[in-house]
């Protein structure tokens, strides 16, 4: 087993409608077909594709809320003895942040971030019957949450409620809320799409700082702590933040494969992306050639495009 592999999708397919998958008569509508993807620990993989091509469907399949109707998805835990777990439902090994952050409005930033630890490590009866022990545990949870929020530049906002914070601040809290559970892979579904340009770039740099922590961990011979799977419609964001870009598209040679109608989108582009440090001054010209290559492969009709083989690096 590849101990650096965190996520593996093998032959993943999904469709809406009847199970016969007769896409030509309208009984079923293909969404994903034969998606093969391997994600290495410590990488930031950016997934791009046309609107409606199935990017969010694939993310939800990985999350476990919408398991695929064909193929399988496996998450590998870290440690000296990695464990493979087939995805069939949501689990703490996968964290998720959506475009619309899901914070509890009646909890402060600190309480929102500490909530996952509270629910995982204690129950209602324990908190009611063992109040003294619960107070000590809660203090530890708050300390851990405060440390993470401070790393994200929110040390001054620990006691603020969501309505007292900007959209960018709330999204930082949502990221901390997911990362405090130490997931094997963090799933981001258009997380910065609703933010203004300046705030979006600040949060993109925050992801790059997480990537720098991965690099330092590797230098020390330690496992990289952050693996991120980013769904975005923004090609510049994908190439700026990701160290690898994957393109999903319905424009592949499905007719030559004997299908009467498109059975779903598949991976048609999978290449490394340039790696930037948070302090780098970057312009669109720095990845203009790859952006155009990506646009041609994913967003233009290319009926001769071959699906890419499984890639784990």
Buried (B, 14 or more C-beta within 10 A) or exposed (E): EEEBBBBBBBEBBBBEBEEEBEBEEEEBBBBBBBBBBBBBBBBBBBBBBBEEBBBBBBBBBBBBEBBBBBBBBBBBEBEEEBEEBEBEEEBEBBBBBBBBBEBEEEBBBBBBBBBBBBEEEBEEEEBEEEEEEBEEBBEEBBEBBBEBBBBBEBEEBBEBBBEEBEBBBBBBBBBBBBBBBEBBBBBBBBBBBBBEEEBBBBBBBBBBBBBBBBEEBEEEEEBBBBBBBBBBEBBBBBBBBBBBBBBBBBBBBBEEEEBEBBBBBBBBBBBEBEBBEBEEEBEEEBBEEBBEBBBEBBBEEBEEBEBBEBBBE
